């Protein structure tokens, strides 16, 4: 993992990483969104041969972030899982047991449809729409952010990406962090996800994830 970039919001330092996660220094909280664990297993179950290595790579990146920052809590801003229980989630349960002392809070997303007993067994705290900590709010869908809000909201769901033009009219698309004055949209943690294009606007900031680096988009 390359060196994270500090991003200051209301005198709080949030470290942006090239591994699609944010570390909130004051609260020692790792913030992730749209992990979609179990998605490759769901596709294979339906006859689409997606290799399990994709899922294992996502799990490994999460473990590396936890091992590096040593958070006391992990805040999943929706879609921690992709669908119903499948064999892939047994591997997640084993990793959860290793980090059992870490608090895991899930703001339920549209894909988080597992039975409540499964979350309980894996020591996952559920909140349906809005989780608030030290004046910061966490929702899955940006549409759940009140219009004209003055407090800061983190969200996911959109899987934001930005386009960068290269030589010979080549256009490349990269996942990104997207910030406005009072909101921050996280990239999908899962690399097996589609993306939605966002554009740079005045006073907004975009950090593209290009291979193992973070690049701020200036225009």
Buried (B, 14 or more C-beta within 10 A) or exposed (E): EEEBBEBEBEEBEBBBBBBBBBBBEEBEBBBBBBBBBBBBBBBBBEEEEBEEEBBEBBBEBBEBBBEBBEBEBBBBBBBBBBBBBBEBBEBBEEBBEEBEEBBBBBBBBEBBEBEEEBBEEBBBBBBEEBBEBEEBBBBBBBEBBEEEEEEBBBBBBBBBBBBBEEEEEEEEEBBBBBBBEBBBBBBBBBBBBEBEEBEEEEEBBBBBBBEEEBBEBEE
